[in-house]
Amino acid sequence: MIATVAKWWTIFWGTPWGKQNAYKTINNYLENTYNQDMTIVNTYYDFKMGIYGGLVRVKANSDITFTVDILKDNSIRDFYFVRLWENNVKEEIAHYVKTIYDGDYIVTVSIPTNPFNALDYESSDSIPSYFDAREKINSEIKFSIMIIKEFNNSDSDYLLILNISKHILKQDYRPDRVNYYFSKTKNIKKQSYVNFELSYTDLENIIVSSDLLKHKK
């Protein structure tokens, strides 16, 4: 009975020594790849893929956490670049929103894949920028801006969306999709909310606030 339970445990959760080896491998990888302090928060076993990995936090910026996976051929899959780009773009957009809106808001940036190999770069000082990566990212890049206020269908609400959209275009971020949410609380799942969904082409074609009407969900 105990042997059976242990067998099923290792199938889904891996082994303690497997996670220990993963920790050592990831720690060596980080030390040899990035010229900055990083902490392994925990290690895990992905039973669907049959691989070990670790969640890593950047000490200089605790907002940036990313995963490092050890693939079956012992190569490393590293998502630091992606999380760094997401954080940099998010912070820049959030800074702009703060200059035109004095209420609460949440900016989210989602970049699904990393087109670069961290091992191609000598140190964190030579990490490619988001703009270097943009042409090479084939999966959908999504921006989400949640405005914590009731949508009043007012000129100021539409103007807020219009100004943020123009800023995204000016910065040349070129997301595939942008969603604007108006919600009374930060938890939009527990209440109704107003959503505007725009593709990048939609962003380019918005000239005045009234152009947004057909994108209201």
C-alpha positions as CSV (number, residue, x, y, z in Angstrom):
1,M,0.0,0.0,0.0
2,I,2.7,2.5,1.0
3,A,4.7,1.6,-2.1
4,T,1.7,2.2,-4.3
5,V,1.1,5.6,-2.7
6,A,4.7,6.5,-3.1
7,K,4.7,5.5,-6.7
8,W,1.6,7.7,-7.5
9,W,3.1,10.6,-5.5
10,T,6.3,10.6,-7.6
11,I,4.3,10.4,-10.8
12,F,2.5,13.6,-10.0
13,W,4.9,15.5,-7.8
14,G,8.4,14.1,-8.7
15,T,11.0,13.0,-6.2
16,P,12.8,15.0,-3.5
17,W,16.2,14.2,-5.0
18,G,14.9,15.2,-8.4
19,K,13.9,18.6,-7.1
20,Q,17.2,18.9,-5.3
21,N,19.1,18.2,-8.5
22,A,16.9,20.7,-10.3
23,Y,17.7,23.3,-7.7
24,K,21.4,22.8,-8.2
25,T,21.2,22.8,-12.0
26,I,19.0,26.0,-12.1
27,N,21.2,27.8,-9.5
28,N,24.3,27.1,-11.6
29,Y,22.5,28.2,-14.8
30,L,21.5,31.5,-13.2
31,E,25.0,32.2,-11.9
32,N,26.6,31.5,-15.3
33,T,23.9,33.3,-17.4
34,Y,22.8,36.5,-15.6
35,N,24.9,39.2,-14.0
36,Q,22.5,39.9,-11.2
37,D,21.2,38.4,-8.0
38,M,18.3,36.0,-8.4
39,T,16.6,33.7,-5.9
40,I,15.0,30.3,-6.5
41,V,11.7,30.5,-4.7
42,N,10.8,26.8,-5.2
43,T,11.2,23.9,-7.5
44,Y,8.5,21.8,-9.0
45,Y,7.7,18.8,-11.2
46,D,5.5,19.1,-14.3
47,F,4.0,15.7,-14.6
48,K,2.4,16.4,-17.9
49,M,5.8,17.1,-19.5
50,G,7.8,14.9,-17.2
51,I,10.3,17.7,-16.4
52,Y,11.5,19.6,-13.3
53,G,11.7,23.4,-13.1
54,G,12.0,26.3,-10.7
55,L,10.3,29.6,-9.9
56,V,12.9,32.4,-9.7
57,R,12.6,35.9,-8.4
58,V,14.9,38.8,-9.3
59,K,16.2,40.4,-6.0
60,A,16.4,43.9,-7.4
61,N,12.8,43.8,-8.6
62,S,10.5,41.4,-6.7
63,D,7.8,42.1,-9.3
64,I,9.7,40.0,-11.8
65,T,9.3,36.2,-11.3
66,F,9.9,33.7,-14.0
67,T,10.3,30.0,-14.5
68,V,13.3,27.9,-15.6
69,D,12.6,24.4,-16.9
70,I,15.0,21.6,-17.4
71,L,13.8,19.8,-20.5
72,K,14.2,16.1,-21.2
73,D,17.3,16.6,-23.3
74,N,18.8,18.6,-20.3
75,S,18.6,21.9,-22.2
76,I,17.2,24.9,-20.3
77,R,14.0,26.8,-21.1
78,D,14.2,30.2,-19.6
79,F,11.4,32.8,-19.4
80,Y,13.3,35.7,-17.9
81,F,13.3,37.8,-21.0
82,V,9.5,37.5,-21.3
83,R,8.8,38.5,-17.7
84,L,11.2,41.4,-18.0
85,W,9.6,42.7,-21.2
86,E,6.2,42.4,-19.6
87,N,7.2,44.3,-16.5
88,N,9.0,47.1,-18.5
89,V,6.1,47.6,-20.8
90,K,3.5,47.4,-18.0
91,E,5.4,50.0,-15.9
92,E,5.7,52.4,-18.8
93,I,2.0,52.2,-19.7
94,A,1.0,52.5,-16.0
95,H,3.2,55.6,-15.6
96,Y,1.5,57.2,-18.5
97,V,-2.0,56.3,-17.3
98,K,-1.1,57.9,-13.9
99,T,-0.5,61.2,-15.7
100,I,-4.0,61.4,-17.2
101,Y,-6.2,59.5,-14.6
102,D,-6.1,59.9,-10.8
103,G,-8.1,56.9,-9.9
104,D,-7.1,53.2,-9.4
105,Y,-6.2,51.0,-12.4
106,I,-4.4,47.8,-13.2
107,V,-2.2,47.3,-16.3
108,T,-1.4,43.7,-17.5
109,V,0.9,42.7,-20.3
110,S,1.0,39.1,-21.6
111,I,3.8,37.9,-23.9
112,P,3.4,34.1,-24.3
113,T,6.7,33.0,-25.8
114,N,10.4,33.8,-25.7
115,P,12.0,34.0,-29.2
116,F,15.5,34.3,-27.8
117,N,17.9,31.9,-26.0
118,A,19.4,33.4,-22.9
119,L,22.6,31.5,-23.5
120,D,23.2,33.6,-26.7
121,Y,23.8,36.6,-24.4
122,E,26.9,37.1,-22.3
123,S,25.2,38.9,-19.4
124,S,22.0,40.6,-18.4
125,D,23.5,43.8,-19.7
126,S,23.0,42.5,-23.3
127,I,19.4,41.3,-23.0
128,P,17.5,42.2,-26.1
129,S,14.8,44.9,-25.7
130,Y,11.1,44.3,-26.2
131,F,11.4,46.1,-29.5
132,D,14.2,43.8,-30.7
133,A,11.9,40.8,-29.8
134,R,8.6,42.1,-31.2
135,E,9.1,40.9,-34.8
136,K,10.2,37.5,-33.6
137,I,7.2,36.8,-31.3
138,N,4.7,34.7,-33.2
139,S,2.1,34.2,-30.5
140,E,-0.5,36.8,-29.5
141,I,0.6,39.7,-27.3
142,K,-2.2,41.1,-25.1
143,F,-2.5,44.3,-23.1
144,S,-5.2,44.7,-20.5
145,I,-6.0,48.0,-18.8
146,M,-8.6,47.8,-16.0
147,I,-10.0,51.1,-14.9
148,I,-11.5,50.8,-11.4
149,K,-14.6,53.0,-11.8
150,E,-18.1,52.7,-13.0
151,F,-18.5,53.2,-16.7
152,N,-20.8,56.2,-17.2
153,N,-20.7,56.3,-21.0
154,S,-19.3,59.8,-20.7
155,D,-17.0,61.7,-23.0
156,S,-14.3,61.5,-20.3
157,D,-14.5,57.6,-20.3
158,Y,-14.1,57.4,-24.0
159,L,-11.3,60.0,-24.0
160,L,-9.4,58.0,-21.4
161,I,-9.4,55.0,-23.7
162,L,-8.6,57.1,-26.7
163,N,-5.6,58.7,-25.1
164,I,-4.1,55.4,-23.8
165,S,-4.6,53.9,-27.2
166,K,-2.7,56.8,-28.9
167,H,0.1,56.4,-26.3
168,I,0.4,52.7,-27.1
169,L,0.6,53.5,-30.8
170,K,3.2,56.3,-30.2
171,Q,5.4,53.9,-28.2
172,D,5.2,51.4,-31.1
173,Y,4.4,48.4,-28.8
174,R,2.2,46.8,-31.5
175,P,0.2,44.5,-29.3
176,D,-2.1,42.1,-31.1
177,R,-5.0,42.8,-28.8
178,V,-5.9,45.4,-26.1
179,N,-8.7,45.1,-23.7
180,Y,-10.1,48.0,-21.6
181,Y,-12.2,47.1,-18.6
182,F,-14.3,49.4,-16.5
183,S,-15.2,47.8,-13.1
184,K,-16.3,49.1,-9.7
185,T,-13.9,46.7,-8.0
186,K,-10.6,45.0,-8.9
187,N,-12.4,41.6,-9.0
188,I,-14.3,41.7,-12.3
189,K,-15.5,38.1,-11.9
190,K,-17.9,39.0,-9.1
191,Q,-19.7,41.7,-11.0
192,S,-20.7,43.0,-14.4
193,Y,-18.1,45.2,-16.2
194,V,-17.8,47.0,-19.5
195,N,-15.2,45.8,-21.9
196,F,-13.7,47.3,-25.0
197,E,-11.7,44.9,-27.2
198,L,-9.4,46.2,-29.9
199,S,-7.0,44.6,-32.3
200,Y,-3.9,46.5,-33.3
201,T,-5.6,47.5,-36.6
202,D,-8.5,48.8,-34.6
203,L,-6.1,51.0,-32.6
204,E,-4.6,52.4,-35.8
205,N,-8.1,53.3,-37.1
206,I,-9.3,55.1,-34.0
207,I,-9.3,58.8,-34.7
208,V,-12.0,60.2,-32.4
209,S,-13.8,58.8,-29.3
210,S,-16.9,57.8,-31.3
211,D,-14.8,55.3,-33.2
212,L,-14.7,53.2,-30.0
213,L,-18.5,52.6,-29.8
214,K,-18.4,49.4,-32.1
215,H,-15.7,47.8,-29.9
216,K,-17.8,47.9,-26.7
217,K,-18.7,44.4,-25.5
